[in-house]
Amino acid sequence: MPLSPTQEALVGALIAAALGVVSAVRVQLFSDAAGLISVLAIAVSLMLVVVFSVVIGAALPFFYGHLGLDPCDSFSSGTTKRP
């Protein structure tokens, strides 16, 4: 059963939180010049990228359907063409 957009956003937030914590710890441990602001900026930007990509990926099929296009086309890459 597919997840709803709300559930997709929750999964994206959980993944983003985990990646944000891991990246913050990694930058703090392995960077000599990284201050707290730099660590937070890196972690928050990574978290935002993950959340936005999950939400957009979940919303694209609904948007395509609203436009009258095939929602399955939202998953195809730009390098493939249908005959």
Buried (B, 14 or more C-beta within 10 A) or exposed (E): EEEEEEEBBEEBBEBBBEBBEEBBEEBBEEEEEBEEEBBEBBBBEBBEEBBEEBBEEBBBBEEBEEEEEEBEEBEEEEEEEEE
